Amino acid sequence: MSDNKSTPGISRENRISDEGLQRLDKLLGRGGKIAKPVLAQWIKRYGEPARLIIKKHQQYTEELD
């Protein structure tokens, strides 16, 4: 029998970080079009920082809220 103990996955706090917001900024900065439901999910998950990035790249609309 193995003594290996499973470890939990990455916590939500660690997944939601500046790294994710930087990735969003890069995607939009390359001119990539992201579907509105996906942008809405970014805003739901990351809040105001994501909204500001989306606005910066002129892809924000009121329906994203």
Distance bins in CASP14 RR format, pairs under 12 A and 6 or more apart:
PFRMAT RR
TARGET T0000
AUTHOR 0000-0000-0000
RMODE 2
METHOD distances of the structure
MODEL  1
8 14 0 0 0 0 0 1 0 0 0 0 0
9 15 0 0 0 0 1 0 0 0 0 0 0
10 16 0 0 0 0 0 1 0 0 0 0 0
10 17 0 0 0 0 0 1 0 0 0 0 0
10 19 0 0 0 0 0 1 0 0 0 0 0
11 17 0 0 0 0 0 1 0 0 0 0 0
12 45 0 0 0 0 1 0 0 0 0 0 0
12 46 0 0 0 0 0 1 0 0 0 0 0
14 20 0 0 0 0 0 1 0 0 0 0 0
15 21 0 0 0 0 0 1 0 0 0 0 0
15 23 0 0 0 0 0 1 0 0 0 0 0
15 45 0 0 0 0 1 0 0 0 0 0 0
15 46 0 0 0 0 0 1 0 0 0 0 0
16 23 0 0 0 0 0 1 0 0 0 0 0
16 24 0 0 0 0 0 1 0 0 0 0 0
16 42 0 0 0 0 0 1 0 0 0 0 0
16 44 0 0 0 0 0 1 0 0 0 0 0
16 45 1 0 0 1 0 0 0 0 0 0 0
16 46 1 0 0 1 0 0 0 0 0 0 0
16 47 0 0 0 0 1 0 0 0 0 0 0
16 49 0 0 0 0 0 1 0 0 0 0 0
16 50 0 0 0 0 1 0 0 0 0 0 0
17 23 0 0 0 0 1 0 0 0 0 0 0
17 24 0 0 0 0 0 1 0 0 0 0 0
17 45 0 0 0 0 0 1 0 0 0 0 0
17 46 0 0 0 0 1 0 0 0 0 0 0
17 49 0 0 0 0 0 1 0 0 0 0 0
18 24 0 0 0 0 0 1 0 0 0 0 0
18 25 0 0 0 0 0 1 0 0 0 0 0
18 46 0 0 0 0 1 0 0 0 0 0 0
18 49 0 0 0 0 1 0 0 0 0 0 0
18 50 0 0 0 0 0 1 0 0 0 0 0
18 53 0 0 0 0 0 1 0 0 0 0 0
19 25 0 0 0 0 0 1 0 0 0 0 0
19 26 0 0 0 0 0 1 0 0 0 0 0
19 46 0 0 0 0 0 1 0 0 0 0 0
20 26 0 0 0 0 1 0 0 0 0 0 0
20 27 0 0 0 0 1 0 0 0 0 0 0
20 42 0 0 0 0 1 0 0 0 0 0 0
20 45 0 0 0 0 1 0 0 0 0 0 0
20 46 1 0 0 1 0 0 0 0 0 0 0
20 49 0 0 0 0 1 0 0 0 0 0 0
20 50 0 0 0 0 1 0 0 0 0 0 0
20 53 0 0 0 0 1 0 0 0 0 0 0
21 27 0 0 0 0 0 1 0 0 0 0 0
21 28 0 0 0 0 0 1 0 0 0 0 0
21 42 0 0 0 0 1 0 0 0 0 0 0
21 43 0 0 0 0 0 1 0 0 0 0 0
21 45 0 0 0 0 0 1 0 0 0 0 0
21 46 1 0 1 0 0 0 0 0 0 0 0
21 47 0 0 0 0 1 0 0 0 0 0 0
21 48 0 0 0 0 0 1 0 0 0 0 0
21 49 1 0 1 0 0 0 0 0 0 0 0
21 50 1 0 0 1 0 0 0 0 0 0 0
21 51 0 0 0 0 0 1 0 0 0 0 0
21 52 0 0 0 0 1 0 0 0 0 0 0
21 53 1 0 0 1 0 0 0 0 0 0 0
21 54 0 0 0 0 0 1 0 0 0 0 0
21 56 0 0 0 0 0 1 0 0 0 0 0
22 28 0 0 0 0 0 1 0 0 0 0 0
22 29 0 0 0 0 0 1 0 0 0 0 0
22 46 0 0 0 0 0 1 0 0 0 0 0
22 49 0 0 0 0 0 1 0 0 0 0 0
22 50 0 0 0 0 0 1 0 0 0 0 0
22 53 0 0 0 0 1 0 0 0 0 0 0
23 29 0 0 0 0 0 1 0 0 0 0 0
23 30 0 0 0 0 0 1 0 0 0 0 0
23 34 0 0 0 0 0 1 0 0 0 0 0
23 42 0 0 0 0 1 0 0 0 0 0 0
23 46 0 0 0 0 0 1 0 0 0 0 0
23 50 0 0 0 0 0 1 0 0 0 0 0
23 53 0 0 0 0 0 1 0 0 0 0 0
24 30 0 0 0 0 0 1 0 0 0 0 0
24 32 0 0 0 0 0 1 0 0 0 0 0
24 34 0 0 0 0 1 0 0 0 0 0 0
24 38 0 0 0 0 1 0 0 0 0 0 0
24 39 0 0 0 0 1 0 0 0 0 0 0
24 41 0 0 0 0 0 1 0 0 0 0 0
24 42 1 0 1 0 0 0 0 0 0 0 0
24 43 0 0 0 0 0 1 0 0 0 0 0
24 45 0 0 0 0 0 1 0 0 0 0 0
24 46 1 0 0 1 0 0 0 0 0 0 0
24 47 0 0 0 0 0 1 0 0 0 0 0
24 49 0 0 0 0 1 0 0 0 0 0 0
24 50 1 0 0 1 0 0 0 0 0 0 0
24 51 0 0 0 0 0 1 0 0 0 0 0
24 52 0 0 0 0 0 1 0 0 0 0 0
24 53 1 0 1 0 0 0 0 0 0 0 0
24 54 1 0 0 1 0 0 0 0 0 0 0
24 55 0 0 0 0 0 1 0 0 0 0 0
24 56 0 0 0 0 0 1 0 0 0 0 0
24 57 0 0 0 0 1 0 0 0 0 0 0
24 59 0 0 0 0 0 1 0 0 0 0 0
25 31 0 0 0 0 0 1 0 0 0 0 0
25 32 0 0 0 0 0 1 0 0 0 0 0
25 34 0 0 0 0 0 1 0 0 0 0 0
25 42 0 0 0 0 0 1 0 0 0 0 0
25 46 0 0 0 0 0 1 0 0 0 0 0
25 49 0 0 0 0 1 0 0 0 0 0 0
25 50 0 0 0 0 1 0 0 0 0 0 0
25 52 0 0 0 0 1 0 0 0 0 0 0
25 53 1 0 1 0 0 0 0 0 0 0 0
25 54 0 0 0 0 1 0 0 0 0 0 0
25 55 0 0 0 0 0 1 0 0 0 0 0
25 56 1 0 0 1 0 0 0 0 0 0 0
25 57 1 0 0 1 0 0 0 0 0 0 0
25 59 0 0 0 0 0 1 0 0 0 0 0
26 32 0 0 0 0 1 0 0 0 0 0 0
26 34 0 0 0 0 0 1 0 0 0 0 0
26 53 0 0 0 0 1 0 0 0 0 0 0
26 57 0 0 0 0 0 1 0 0 0 0 0
27 33 0 0 0 0 1 0 0 0 0 0 0
27 34 1 0 0 1 0 0 0 0 0 0 0
27 35 0 0 0 0 0 1 0 0 0 0 0
27 38 0 0 0 0 1 0 0 0 0 0 0
27 39 0 0 0 0 0 1 0 0 0 0 0
27 42 0 0 0 0 1 0 0 0 0 0 0
27 50 0 0 0 0 0 1 0 0 0 0 0
27 53 0 0 0 0 1 0 0 0 0 0 0
27 54 0 0 0 0 0 1 0 0 0 0 0
27 57 0 0 0 0 1 0 0 0 0 0 0
27 59 0 0 0 0 0 1 0 0 0 0 0
28 34 1 0 0 1 0 0 0 0 0 0 0
28 38 0 0 0 0 0 1 0 0 0 0 0
28 39 0 0 0 0 1 0 0 0 0 0 0
28 42 0 0 0 0 1 0 0 0 0 0 0
28 50 0 0 0 0 0 1 0 0 0 0 0
28 52 0 0 0 0 0 1 0 0 0 0 0
28 53 1 0 0 1 0 0 0 0 0 0 0
28 54 1 0 0 1 0 0 0 0 0 0 0
28 55 0 0 0 0 0 1 0 0 0 0 0
28 56 1 0 0 1 0 0 0 0 0 0 0
28 57 1 1 0 0 0 0 0 0 0 0 0
28 58 0 0 0 0 1 0 0 0 0 0 0
28 59 1 0 0 1 0 0 0 0 0 0 0
28 60 0 0 0 0 0 1 0 0 0 0 0
29 53 0 0 0 0 1 0 0 0 0 0 0
29 54 0 0 0 0 0 1 0 0 0 0 0
29 56 0 0 0 0 1 0 0 0 0 0 0
29 57 1 0 1 0 0 0 0 0 0 0 0
29 58 0 0 0 0 0 1 0 0 0 0 0
29 59 0 0 0 0 1 0 0 0 0 0 0
30 57 0 0 0 0 1 0 0 0 0 0 0
31 57 1 0 0 1 0 0 0 0 0 0 0
31 58 0 0 0 0 0 1 0 0 0 0 0
31 59 0 0 0 0 1 0 0 0 0 0 0
32 38 0 0 0 0 0 1 0 0 0 0 0
32 39 0 0 0 0 0 1 0 0 0 0 0
32 54 0 0 0 0 0 1 0 0 0 0 0
32 57 0 0 0 0 1 0 0 0 0 0 0
32 58 0 0 0 0 0 1 0 0 0 0 0
32 59 0 0 0 0 1 0 0 0 0 0 0
33 39 0 0 0 0 1 0 0 0 0 0 0
33 54 0 0 0 0 0 1 0 0 0 0 0
33 57 0 0 0 0 0 1 0 0 0 0 0
33 58 0 0 0 0 0 1 0 0 0 0 0
33 59 1 0 0 1 0 0 0 0 0 0 0
34 40 0 0 0 0 1 0 0 0 0 0 0
34 41 0 0 0 0 1 0 0 0 0 0 0
34 42 1 0 0 1 0 0 0 0 0 0 0
34 43 0 0 0 0 0 1 0 0 0 0 0
34 50 0 0 0 0 0 1 0 0 0 0 0
34 53 0 0 0 0 0 1 0 0 0 0 0
34 54 0 0 0 0 1 0 0 0 0 0 0
34 57 0 0 0 0 1 0 0 0 0 0 0
34 59 1 0 0 1 0 0 0 0 0 0 0
34 60 0 0 0 0 0 1 0 0 0 0 0
34 64 0 0 0 0 0 1 0 0 0 0 0
35 41 0 0 0 0 1 0 0 0 0 0 0
35 42 0 0 0 0 0 1 0 0 0 0 0
35 59 0 0 0 0 0 1 0 0 0 0 0
35 64 0 0 0 0 0 1 0 0 0 0 0
36 42 0 0 0 0 0 1 0 0 0 0 0
36 43 0 0 0 0 0 1 0 0 0 0 0
36 54 0 0 0 0 0 1 0 0 0 0 0
36 59 0 0 0 0 1 0 0 0 0 0 0
36 60 0 0 0 0 1 0 0 0 0 0 0
36 61 1 0 0 1 0 0 0 0 0 0 0
36 62 0 0 0 0 0 1 0 0 0 0 0
36 63 1 0 0 1 0 0 0 0 0 0 0
36 64 1 0 0 1 0 0 0 0 0 0 0
36 65 0 0 0 0 0 1 0 0 0 0 0
37 43 0 0 0 0 0 1 0 0 0 0 0
37 44 0 0 0 0 0 1 0 0 0 0 0
37 63 0 0 0 0 1 0 0 0 0 0 0
37 64 0 0 0 0 1 0 0 0 0 0 0
38 44 0 0 0 0 0 1 0 0 0 0 0
38 45 0 0 0 0 0 1 0 0 0 0 0
38 50 0 0 0 0 0 1 0 0 0 0 0
38 54 0 0 0 0 0 1 0 0 0 0 0
38 59 0 0 0 0 0 1 0 0 0 0 0
38 64 0 0 0 0 0 1 0 0 0 0 0
39 45 0 0 0 0 0 1 0 0 0 0 0
39 46 0 0 0 0 0 1 0 0 0 0 0
39 47 0 0 0 0 0 1 0 0 0 0 0
39 50 0 0 0 0 1 0 0 0 0 0 0
39 51 0 0 0 0 1 0 0 0 0 0 0
39 53 0 0 0 0 1 0 0 0 0 0 0
39 54 1 0 1 0 0 0 0 0 0 0 0
39 55 0 0 0 0 0 1 0 0 0 0 0
39 57 0 0 0 0 1 0 0 0 0 0 0
39 58 0 0 0 0 0 1 0 0 0 0 0
39 59 1 0 0 1 0 0 0 0 0 0 0
39 60 1 0 0 1 0 0 0 0 0 0 0
39 61 0 0 0 0 1 0 0 0 0 0 0
39 63 0 0 0 0 1 0 0 0 0 0 0
39 64 1 0 1 0 0 0 0 0 0 0 0
39 65 0 0 0 0 0 1 0 0 0 0 0
40 46 0 0 0 0 0 1 0 0 0 0 0
40 47 0 0 0 0 0 1 0 0 0 0 0
40 50 0 0 0 0 1 0 0 0 0 0 0
40 51 0 0 0 0 0 1 0 0 0 0 0
40 54 0 0 0 0 1 0 0 0 0 0 0
40 59 0 0 0 0 0 1 0 0 0 0 0
40 60 0 0 0 0 0 1 0 0 0 0 0
40 61 0 0 0 0 1 0 0 0 0 0 0
40 62 0 0 0 0 0 1 0 0 0 0 0
40 63 1 0 0 1 0 0 0 0 0 0 0
40 64 1 0 1 0 0 0 0 0 0 0 0
40 65 1 0 0 1 0 0 0 0 0 0 0
41 47 0 0 0 0 0 1 0 0 0 0 0
41 50 0 0 0 0 1 0 0 0 0 0 0
41 54 0 0 0 0 0 1 0 0 0 0 0
41 64 0 0 0 0 1 0 0 0 0 0 0
42 48 0 0 0 0 0 1 0 0 0 0 0
42 49 0 0 0 0 1 0 0 0 0 0 0
42 50 1 0 1 0 0 0 0 0 0 0 0
42 51 0 0 0 0 1 0 0 0 0 0 0
42 52 0 0 0 0 0 1 0 0 0 0 0
42 53 0 0 0 0 1 0 0 0 0 0 0
42 54 1 0 0 1 0 0 0 0 0 0 0
42 55 0 0 0 0 0 1 0 0 0 0 0
42 57 0 0 0 0 0 1 0 0 0 0 0
42 59 0 0 0 0 0 1 0 0 0 0 0
42 60 0 0 0 0 0 1 0 0 0 0 0
42 64 0 0 0 0 1 0 0 0 0 0 0
43 49 0 0 0 0 1 0 0 0 0 0 0
43 50 1 0 1 0 0 0 0 0 0 0 0
43 51 1 0 1 0 0 0 0 0 0 0 0
43 52 0 0 0 0 1 0 0 0 0 0 0
43 53 0 0 0 0 1 0 0 0 0 0 0
43 54 1 0 0 1 0 0 0 0 0 0 0
43 55 0 0 0 0 0 1 0 0 0 0 0
43 59 0 0 0 0 0 1 0 0 0 0 0
43 60 0 0 0 0 1 0 0 0 0 0 0
43 61 0 0 0 0 0 1 0 0 0 0 0
43 62 0 0 0 0 0 1 0 0 0 0 0
43 63 0 0 0 0 0 1 0 0 0 0 0
43 64 1 0 1 0 0 0 0 0 0 0 0
43 65 1 0 0 1 0 0 0 0 0 0 0
44 50 0 0 0 0 1 0 0 0 0 0 0
44 51 0 0 0 0 0 1 0 0 0 0 0
44 64 0 0 0 0 1 0 0 0 0 0 0
44 65 0 0 0 0 1 0 0 0 0 0 0
45 51 0 0 0 0 0 1 0 0 0 0 0
46 52 0 0 0 0 1 0 0 0 0 0 0
46 53 0 0 0 0 1 0 0 0 0 0 0
46 54 0 0 0 0 1 0 0 0 0 0 0
47 53 0 0 0 0 0 1 0 0 0 0 0
47 54 0 0 0 0 0 1 0 0 0 0 0
47 64 0 0 0 0 0 1 0 0 0 0 0
47 65 0 0 0 0 0 1 0 0 0 0 0
48 54 0 0 0 0 0 1 0 0 0 0 0
48 55 0 0 0 0 0 1 0 0 0 0 0
48 60 0 0 0 0 0 1 0 0 0 0 0
48 65 0 0 0 0 0 1 0 0 0 0 0
49 55 0 0 0 0 0 1 0 0 0 0 0
49 56 0 0 0 0 0 1 0 0 0 0 0
50 56 0 0 0 0 0 1 0 0 0 0 0
50 57 0 0 0 0 0 1 0 0 0 0 0
50 59 0 0 0 0 0 1 0 0 0 0 0
50 60 0 0 0 0 1 0 0 0 0 0 0
50 64 0 0 0 0 1 0 0 0 0 0 0
50 65 0 0 0 0 0 1 0 0 0 0 0
51 57 0 0 0 0 0 1 0 0 0 0 0
51 59 0 0 0 0 0 1 0 0 0 0 0
51 60 1 0 0 1 0 0 0 0 0 0 0
51 61 0 0 0 0 0 1 0 0 0 0 0
51 62 0 0 0 0 0 1 0 0 0 0 0
51 64 1 0 0 1 0 0 0 0 0 0 0
51 65 0 0 0 0 1 0 0 0 0 0 0
52 59 0 0 0 0 0 1 0 0 0 0 0
52 60 0 0 0 0 1 0 0 0 0 0 0
53 59 0 0 0 0 1 0 0 0 0 0 0
53 60 0 0 0 0 1 0 0 0 0 0 0
53 64 0 0 0 0 0 1 0 0 0 0 0
54 60 1 0 1 0 0 0 0 0 0 0 0
54 61 0 0 0 0 1 0 0 0 0 0 0
54 62 0 0 0 0 0 1 0 0 0 0 0
54 64 1 0 0 1 0 0 0 0 0 0 0
54 65 0 0 0 0 0 1 0 0 0 0 0
55 61 0 0 0 0 1 0 0 0 0 0 0
55 62 0 0 0 0 0 1 0 0 0 0 0
55 64 0 0 0 0 1 0 0 0 0 0 0
55 65 0 0 0 0 0 1 0 0 0 0 0
END
